[in-house]
Amino acid sequence: MSNLVQLNDRLFRELDRLEQAEGDDLDAEIERAKAIGQMSRTVIDNANTMMKAVQMKRDAMGDVGEAVVVPQLLLGEGER
């Protein structure tokens, strides 16, 4: 997983697994979902920090700041 689009896809796949799980598999899937949720929050917090840094740089540079490159983590495949 290398960007937020892929993270979003992974989160929805986990939701599908939770809906389909039963019995002992459900307990294991709940634990898995908790771990994925915690890691996802960390990734999202990091992405928010990156976005704030990009925005601060753009704000500080005025019109020149439009050339600031957005980190690939925040974009889908092939975007820049």
Distance bins in CASP14 RR format, pairs under 12 A and 6 or more apart:
PFRMAT RR
TARGET T0000
AUTHOR 0000-0000-0000
RMODE 2
METHOD distances of the structure
MODEL  1
1 7 1 0 1 0 0 0 0 0 0 0 0
1 8 0 0 0 0 1 0 0 0 0 0 0
1 9 0 0 0 0 1 0 0 0 0 0 0
1 10 1 0 0 1 0 0 0 0 0 0 0
1 11 0 0 0 0 0 1 0 0 0 0 0
1 13 0 0 0 0 0 1 0 0 0 0 0
1 36 0 0 0 0 0 1 0 0 0 0 0
1 39 0 0 0 0 1 0 0 0 0 0 0
1 40 0 0 0 0 1 0 0 0 0 0 0
1 43 0 0 0 0 1 0 0 0 0 0 0
1 73 0 0 0 0 1 0 0 0 0 0 0
1 76 0 0 0 0 0 1 0 0 0 0 0
1 77 0 0 0 0 0 1 0 0 0 0 0
2 9 0 0 0 0 0 1 0 0 0 0 0
2 10 0 0 0 0 0 1 0 0 0 0 0
2 43 0 0 0 0 0 1 0 0 0 0 0
2 47 0 0 0 0 0 1 0 0 0 0 0
2 71 0 0 0 0 0 1 0 0 0 0 0
2 72 1 0 0 1 0 0 0 0 0 0 0
2 73 1 0 0 1 0 0 0 0 0 0 0
2 74 0 0 0 0 0 1 0 0 0 0 0
2 75 0 0 0 0 1 0 0 0 0 0 0
2 76 0 0 0 0 1 0 0 0 0 0 0
2 77 0 0 0 0 1 0 0 0 0 0 0
2 78 0 0 0 0 0 1 0 0 0 0 0
3 9 0 0 0 0 1 0 0 0 0 0 0
3 10 0 0 0 0 0 1 0 0 0 0 0
3 43 0 0 0 0 1 0 0 0 0 0 0
3 44 0 0 0 0 0 1 0 0 0 0 0
3 47 0 0 0 0 1 0 0 0 0 0 0
3 50 0 0 0 0 0 1 0 0 0 0 0
3 70 0 0 0 0 0 1 0 0 0 0 0
3 71 0 0 0 0 1 0 0 0 0 0 0
3 72 1 0 0 1 0 0 0 0 0 0 0
3 73 1 0 1 0 0 0 0 0 0 0 0
3 74 1 0 0 1 0 0 0 0 0 0 0
3 75 1 0 1 0 0 0 0 0 0 0 0
3 76 1 0 1 0 0 0 0 0 0 0 0
3 77 1 0 0 1 0 0 0 0 0 0 0
3 78 0 0 0 0 1 0 0 0 0 0 0
3 79 0 0 0 0 1 0 0 0 0 0 0
3 80 0 0 0 0 0 1 0 0 0 0 0
4 10 0 0 0 0 0 1 0 0 0 0 0
4 11 0 0 0 0 0 1 0 0 0 0 0
4 40 0 0 0 0 1 0 0 0 0 0 0
4 43 1 0 0 1 0 0 0 0 0 0 0
4 44 1 0 0 1 0 0 0 0 0 0 0
4 45 0 0 0 0 0 1 0 0 0 0 0
4 46 0 0 0 0 0 1 0 0 0 0 0
4 47 1 0 1 0 0 0 0 0 0 0 0
4 48 0 0 0 0 0 1 0 0 0 0 0
4 50 0 0 0 0 0 1 0 0 0 0 0
4 51 0 0 0 0 0 1 0 0 0 0 0
4 70 0 0 0 0 0 1 0 0 0 0 0
4 71 0 0 0 0 0 1 0 0 0 0 0
4 72 0 0 0 0 0 1 0 0 0 0 0
4 73 1 0 0 1 0 0 0 0 0 0 0
4 74 1 0 0 1 0 0 0 0 0 0 0
4 75 1 0 0 1 0 0 0 0 0 0 0
4 76 1 0 0 1 0 0 0 0 0 0 0
4 77 0 0 0 0 0 1 0 0 0 0 0
4 79 0 0 0 0 0 1 0 0 0 0 0
5 11 0 0 0 0 0 1 0 0 0 0 0
5 12 0 0 0 0 0 1 0 0 0 0 0
5 47 0 0 0 0 0 1 0 0 0 0 0
5 72 0 0 0 0 0 1 0 0 0 0 0
5 73 0 0 0 0 0 1 0 0 0 0 0
5 74 0 0 0 0 1 0 0 0 0 0 0
5 75 1 0 0 1 0 0 0 0 0 0 0
5 76 1 0 1 0 0 0 0 0 0 0 0
5 77 1 0 0 1 0 0 0 0 0 0 0
5 78 0 0 0 0 0 1 0 0 0 0 0
5 79 0 0 0 0 1 0 0 0 0 0 0
6 12 0 0 0 0 0 1 0 0 0 0 0
6 13 0 0 0 0 0 1 0 0 0 0 0
6 40 0 0 0 0 0 1 0 0 0 0 0
6 43 0 0 0 0 0 1 0 0 0 0 0
6 72 0 0 0 0 0 1 0 0 0 0 0
6 73 0 0 0 0 1 0 0 0 0 0 0
6 74 0 0 0 0 0 1 0 0 0 0 0
6 75 0 0 0 0 0 1 0 0 0 0 0
6 76 1 0 0 1 0 0 0 0 0 0 0
6 77 0 0 0 0 1 0 0 0 0 0 0
7 13 0 0 0 0 0 1 0 0 0 0 0
7 14 0 0 0 0 0 1 0 0 0 0 0
7 36 0 0 0 0 1 0 0 0 0 0 0
7 37 0 0 0 0 1 0 0 0 0 0 0
7 39 0 0 0 0 1 0 0 0 0 0 0
7 40 1 0 0 1 0 0 0 0 0 0 0
7 41 0 0 0 0 0 1 0 0 0 0 0
7 42 0 0 0 0 0 1 0 0 0 0 0
7 43 1 0 1 0 0 0 0 0 0 0 0
7 44 1 0 0 1 0 0 0 0 0 0 0
7 46 0 0 0 0 0 1 0 0 0 0 0
7 47 0 0 0 0 1 0 0 0 0 0 0
7 73 0 0 0 0 1 0 0 0 0 0 0
7 74 0 0 0 0 0 1 0 0 0 0 0
7 76 0 0 0 0 0 1 0 0 0 0 0
8 14 0 0 0 0 0 1 0 0 0 0 0
8 15 0 0 0 0 0 1 0 0 0 0 0
8 40 0 0 0 0 1 0 0 0 0 0 0
8 43 0 0 0 0 0 1 0 0 0 0 0
8 44 0 0 0 0 0 1 0 0 0 0 0
8 47 0 0 0 0 0 1 0 0 0 0 0
8 76 0 0 0 0 0 1 0 0 0 0 0
9 15 0 0 0 0 0 1 0 0 0 0 0
9 16 0 0 0 0 0 1 0 0 0 0 0
9 40 0 0 0 0 0 1 0 0 0 0 0
9 76 0 0 0 0 0 1 0 0 0 0 0
9 77 0 0 0 0 0 1 0 0 0 0 0
10 16 0 0 0 0 0 1 0 0 0 0 0
10 17 0 0 0 0 0 1 0 0 0 0 0
10 32 0 0 0 0 0 1 0 0 0 0 0
10 33 0 0 0 0 0 1 0 0 0 0 0
10 36 1 0 0 1 0 0 0 0 0 0 0
10 37 0 0 0 0 1 0 0 0 0 0 0
10 39 0 0 0 0 1 0 0 0 0 0 0
10 40 0 0 0 0 1 0 0 0 0 0 0
10 43 0 0 0 0 0 1 0 0 0 0 0
11 17 0 0 0 0 0 1 0 0 0 0 0
11 18 0 0 0 0 0 1 0 0 0 0 0
11 32 0 0 0 0 0 1 0 0 0 0 0
11 33 0 0 0 0 1 0 0 0 0 0 0
11 36 1 0 0 1 0 0 0 0 0 0 0
11 37 1 0 0 1 0 0 0 0 0 0 0
11 39 0 0 0 0 0 1 0 0 0 0 0
11 40 1 0 0 1 0 0 0 0 0 0 0
11 41 0 0 0 0 0 1 0 0 0 0 0
11 43 0 0 0 0 0 1 0 0 0 0 0
11 44 0 0 0 0 0 1 0 0 0 0 0
12 18 0 0 0 0 0 1 0 0 0 0 0
12 19 0 0 0 0 0 1 0 0 0 0 0
12 33 0 0 0 0 0 1 0 0 0 0 0
12 36 0 0 0 0 0 1 0 0 0 0 0
12 40 0 0 0 0 0 1 0 0 0 0 0
13 19 0 0 0 0 0 1 0 0 0 0 0
13 20 0 0 0 0 0 1 0 0 0 0 0
13 29 0 0 0 0 0 1 0 0 0 0 0
13 32 0 0 0 0 0 1 0 0 0 0 0
13 33 0 0 0 0 0 1 0 0 0 0 0
13 36 0 0 0 0 1 0 0 0 0 0 0
14 20 0 0 0 0 0 1 0 0 0 0 0
14 21 0 0 0 0 0 1 0 0 0 0 0
14 29 1 0 0 1 0 0 0 0 0 0 0
14 30 0 0 0 0 0 1 0 0 0 0 0
14 31 0 0 0 0 0 1 0 0 0 0 0
14 32 1 0 0 1 0 0 0 0 0 0 0
14 33 1 0 1 0 0 0 0 0 0 0 0
14 34 0 0 0 0 0 1 0 0 0 0 0
14 35 0 0 0 0 1 0 0 0 0 0 0
14 36 1 0 1 0 0 0 0 0 0 0 0
14 37 0 0 0 0 1 0 0 0 0 0 0
14 39 0 0 0 0 0 1 0 0 0 0 0
14 40 0 0 0 0 1 0 0 0 0 0 0
15 21 0 0 0 0 0 1 0 0 0 0 0
15 29 0 0 0 0 0 1 0 0 0 0 0
15 30 0 0 0 0 0 1 0 0 0 0 0
15 32 0 0 0 0 0 1 0 0 0 0 0
15 33 0 0 0 0 1 0 0 0 0 0 0
15 36 0 0 0 0 0 1 0 0 0 0 0
15 37 0 0 0 0 0 1 0 0 0 0 0
15 40 0 0 0 0 0 1 0 0 0 0 0
16 29 0 0 0 0 0 1 0 0 0 0 0
16 33 0 0 0 0 0 1 0 0 0 0 0
17 25 0 0 0 0 1 0 0 0 0 0 0
17 26 0 0 0 0 1 0 0 0 0 0 0
17 28 0 0 0 0 1 0 0 0 0 0 0
17 29 1 0 1 0 0 0 0 0 0 0 0
17 30 0 0 0 0 0 1 0 0 0 0 0
17 31 0 0 0 0 0 1 0 0 0 0 0
17 32 1 0 0 1 0 0 0 0 0 0 0
17 33 1 0 0 1 0 0 0 0 0 0 0
17 36 0 0 0 0 1 0 0 0 0 0 0
18 25 0 0 0 0 0 1 0 0 0 0 0
18 26 1 0 0 1 0 0 0 0 0 0 0
18 27 0 0 0 0 0 1 0 0 0 0 0
18 28 0 0 0 0 0 1 0 0 0 0 0
18 29 1 0 1 0 0 0 0 0 0 0 0
18 30 1 0 0 1 0 0 0 0 0 0 0
18 31 0 0 0 0 0 1 0 0 0 0 0
18 32 0 0 0 0 1 0 0 0 0 0 0
18 33 1 0 1 0 0 0 0 0 0 0 0
18 34 0 0 0 0 0 1 0 0 0 0 0
18 36 0 0 0 0 0 1 0 0 0 0 0
18 37 0 0 0 0 0 1 0 0 0 0 0
19 25 0 0 0 0 0 1 0 0 0 0 0
19 26 0 0 0 0 1 0 0 0 0 0 0
19 29 0 0 0 0 1 0 0 0 0 0 0
19 30 0 0 0 0 0 1 0 0 0 0 0
19 33 0 0 0 0 0 1 0 0 0 0 0
20 26 0 0 0 0 1 0 0 0 0 0 0
20 29 0 0 0 0 1 0 0 0 0 0 0
21 27 0 0 0 0 1 0 0 0 0 0 0
21 28 1 0 0 1 0 0 0 0 0 0 0
21 29 1 0 1 0 0 0 0 0 0 0 0
21 30 1 0 0 1 0 0 0 0 0 0 0
21 31 0 0 0 0 0 1 0 0 0 0 0
21 32 0 0 0 0 1 0 0 0 0 0 0
21 33 0 0 0 0 1 0 0 0 0 0 0
22 28 0 0 0 0 0 1 0 0 0 0 0
22 29 0 0 0 0 1 0 0 0 0 0 0
22 30 0 0 0 0 0 1 0 0 0 0 0
23 29 0 0 0 0 1 0 0 0 0 0 0
23 30 0 0 0 0 0 1 0 0 0 0 0
24 30 0 0 0 0 0 1 0 0 0 0 0
24 31 0 0 0 0 0 1 0 0 0 0 0
25 31 0 0 0 0 0 1 0 0 0 0 0
25 32 0 0 0 0 0 1 0 0 0 0 0
26 32 0 0 0 0 0 1 0 0 0 0 0
26 33 0 0 0 0 0 1 0 0 0 0 0
27 33 0 0 0 0 0 1 0 0 0 0 0
27 34 0 0 0 0 0 1 0 0 0 0 0
28 34 0 0 0 0 0 1 0 0 0 0 0
28 35 0 0 0 0 0 1 0 0 0 0 0
29 35 0 0 0 0 0 1 0 0 0 0 0
29 36 0 0 0 0 0 1 0 0 0 0 0
30 36 0 0 0 0 0 1 0 0 0 0 0
30 37 0 0 0 0 0 1 0 0 0 0 0
31 37 0 0 0 0 0 1 0 0 0 0 0
31 38 0 0 0 0 0 1 0 0 0 0 0
32 38 0 0 0 0 0 1 0 0 0 0 0
32 39 0 0 0 0 0 1 0 0 0 0 0
33 39 0 0 0 0 0 1 0 0 0 0 0
33 40 0 0 0 0 1 0 0 0 0 0 0
34 40 0 0 0 0 0 1 0 0 0 0 0
34 41 0 0 0 0 0 1 0 0 0 0 0
35 41 0 0 0 0 0 1 0 0 0 0 0
35 42 0 0 0 0 0 1 0 0 0 0 0
36 42 0 0 0 0 0 1 0 0 0 0 0
36 43 0 0 0 0 0 1 0 0 0 0 0
37 43 0 0 0 0 1 0 0 0 0 0 0
37 44 0 0 0 0 1 0 0 0 0 0 0
37 45 0 0 0 0 0 1 0 0 0 0 0
38 44 0 0 0 0 0 1 0 0 0 0 0
38 45 0 0 0 0 0 1 0 0 0 0 0
39 45 0 0 0 0 0 1 0 0 0 0 0
39 46 0 0 0 0 0 1 0 0 0 0 0
40 46 0 0 0 0 0 1 0 0 0 0 0
40 47 0 0 0 0 0 1 0 0 0 0 0
41 47 0 0 0 0 0 1 0 0 0 0 0
41 48 0 0 0 0 0 1 0 0 0 0 0
42 48 0 0 0 0 0 1 0 0 0 0 0
42 49 0 0 0 0 0 1 0 0 0 0 0
43 49 0 0 0 0 0 1 0 0 0 0 0
43 50 0 0 0 0 0 1 0 0 0 0 0
43 73 1 0 0 1 0 0 0 0 0 0 0
43 74 0 0 0 0 0 1 0 0 0 0 0
44 50 0 0 0 0 0 1 0 0 0 0 0
44 51 0 0 0 0 0 1 0 0 0 0 0
44 73 0 0 0 0 0 1 0 0 0 0 0
44 74 0 0 0 0 0 1 0 0 0 0 0
45 51 0 0 0 0 0 1 0 0 0 0 0
45 52 0 0 0 0 0 1 0 0 0 0 0
46 52 0 0 0 0 0 1 0 0 0 0 0
46 53 0 0 0 0 0 1 0 0 0 0 0
46 71 0 0 0 0 1 0 0 0 0 0 0
46 73 1 0 0 1 0 0 0 0 0 0 0
46 74 0 0 0 0 0 1 0 0 0 0 0
47 53 0 0 0 0 0 1 0 0 0 0 0
47 54 0 0 0 0 0 1 0 0 0 0 0
47 70 0 0 0 0 0 1 0 0 0 0 0
47 71 1 0 0 1 0 0 0 0 0 0 0
47 72 0 0 0 0 0 1 0 0 0 0 0
47 73 1 0 1 0 0 0 0 0 0 0 0
47 74 1 0 1 0 0 0 0 0 0 0 0
47 75 0 0 0 0 0 1 0 0 0 0 0
48 54 0 0 0 0 0 1 0 0 0 0 0
48 55 0 0 0 0 0 1 0 0 0 0 0
48 71 0 0 0 0 0 1 0 0 0 0 0
48 73 0 0 0 0 0 1 0 0 0 0 0
48 74 0 0 0 0 1 0 0 0 0 0 0
49 55 0 0 0 0 0 1 0 0 0 0 0
49 56 0 0 0 0 0 1 0 0 0 0 0
49 71 0 0 0 0 0 1 0 0 0 0 0
49 73 0 0 0 0 0 1 0 0 0 0 0
49 74 0 0 0 0 0 1 0 0 0 0 0
50 56 0 0 0 0 0 1 0 0 0 0 0
50 57 0 0 0 0 0 1 0 0 0 0 0
50 68 0 0 0 0 0 1 0 0 0 0 0
50 69 0 0 0 0 0 1 0 0 0 0 0
50 70 0 0 0 0 1 0 0 0 0 0 0
50 71 1 0 1 0 0 0 0 0 0 0 0
50 72 0 0 0 0 0 1 0 0 0 0 0
50 73 1 0 0 1 0 0 0 0 0 0 0
50 74 1 0 0 1 0 0 0 0 0 0 0
50 75 0 0 0 0 0 1 0 0 0 0 0
51 57 0 0 0 0 0 1 0 0 0 0 0
51 58 0 0 0 0 0 1 0 0 0 0 0
51 68 0 0 0 0 0 1 0 0 0 0 0
51 70 0 0 0 0 1 0 0 0 0 0 0
51 71 0 0 0 0 1 0 0 0 0 0 0
51 73 0 0 0 0 1 0 0 0 0 0 0
51 74 1 0 0 1 0 0 0 0 0 0 0
51 75 0 0 0 0 0 1 0 0 0 0 0
52 58 0 0 0 0 0 1 0 0 0 0 0
52 59 0 0 0 0 0 1 0 0 0 0 0
52 71 0 0 0 0 0 1 0 0 0 0 0
52 74 0 0 0 0 0 1 0 0 0 0 0
53 59 0 0 0 0 0 1 0 0 0 0 0
53 60 0 0 0 0 0 1 0 0 0 0 0
53 68 0 0 0 0 1 0 0 0 0 0 0
53 69 0 0 0 0 0 1 0 0 0 0 0
53 70 0 0 0 0 0 1 0 0 0 0 0
53 71 0 0 0 0 1 0 0 0 0 0 0
53 74 0 0 0 0 0 1 0 0 0 0 0
54 60 0 0 0 0 0 1 0 0 0 0 0
54 61 0 0 0 0 0 1 0 0 0 0 0
54 65 0 0 0 0 1 0 0 0 0 0 0
54 66 0 0 0 0 0 1 0 0 0 0 0
54 67 0 0 0 0 0 1 0 0 0 0 0
54 68 1 0 1 0 0 0 0 0 0 0 0
54 69 0 0 0 0 1 0 0 0 0 0 0
54 70 1 0 1 0 0 0 0 0 0 0 0
54 71 1 0 0 1 0 0 0 0 0 0 0
54 73 0 0 0 0 0 1 0 0 0 0 0
54 74 0 0 0 0 1 0 0 0 0 0 0
54 75 0 0 0 0 0 1 0 0 0 0 0
55 61 0 0 0 0 0 1 0 0 0 0 0
55 62 0 0 0 0 0 1 0 0 0 0 0
55 65 0 0 0 0 0 1 0 0 0 0 0
55 68 0 0 0 0 1 0 0 0 0 0 0
55 70 0 0 0 0 0 1 0 0 0 0 0
55 71 0 0 0 0 0 1 0 0 0 0 0
55 74 0 0 0 0 0 1 0 0 0 0 0
56 62 0 0 0 0 0 1 0 0 0 0 0
56 65 0 0 0 0 0 1 0 0 0 0 0
56 68 0 0 0 0 1 0 0 0 0 0 0
57 64 0 0 0 0 1 0 0 0 0 0 0
57 65 1 0 0 1 0 0 0 0 0 0 0
57 66 0 0 0 0 0 1 0 0 0 0 0
57 67 0 0 0 0 0 1 0 0 0 0 0
57 68 1 0 1 0 0 0 0 0 0 0 0
57 69 0 0 0 0 1 0 0 0 0 0 0
57 70 0 0 0 0 0 1 0 0 0 0 0
57 71 0 0 0 0 0 1 0 0 0 0 0
58 64 0 0 0 0 1 0 0 0 0 0 0
58 65 1 0 1 0 0 0 0 0 0 0 0
58 66 1 0 0 1 0 0 0 0 0 0 0
58 67 0 0 0 0 1 0 0 0 0 0 0
58 68 1 0 1 0 0 0 0 0 0 0 0
58 69 0 0 0 0 0 1 0 0 0 0 0
58 70 0 0 0 0 1 0 0 0 0 0 0
59 65 0 0 0 0 1 0 0 0 0 0 0
59 66 0 0 0 0 0 1 0 0 0 0 0
59 68 0 0 0 0 0 1 0 0 0 0 0
60 68 0 0 0 0 1 0 0 0 0 0 0
61 67 0 0 0 0 1 0 0 0 0 0 0
61 68 1 0 0 1 0 0 0 0 0 0 0
62 68 0 0 0 0 1 0 0 0 0 0 0
67 80 0 0 0 0 0 1 0 0 0 0 0
68 80 0 0 0 0 0 1 0 0 0 0 0
69 75 0 0 0 0 0 1 0 0 0 0 0
69 79 0 0 0 0 0 1 0 0 0 0 0
69 80 1 0 0 1 0 0 0 0 0 0 0
70 76 0 0 0 0 0 1 0 0 0 0 0
70 78 0 0 0 0 0 1 0 0 0 0 0
70 79 0 0 0 0 1 0 0 0 0 0 0
70 80 1 0 0 1 0 0 0 0 0 0 0
71 79 0 0 0 0 0 1 0 0 0 0 0
71 80 0 0 0 0 0 1 0 0 0 0 0
72 78 0 0 0 0 1 0 0 0 0 0 0
72 79 0 0 0 0 1 0 0 0 0 0 0
72 80 1 0 0 1 0 0 0 0 0 0 0
73 79 0 0 0 0 0 1 0 0 0 0 0
74 80 0 0 0 0 0 1 0 0 0 0 0
END
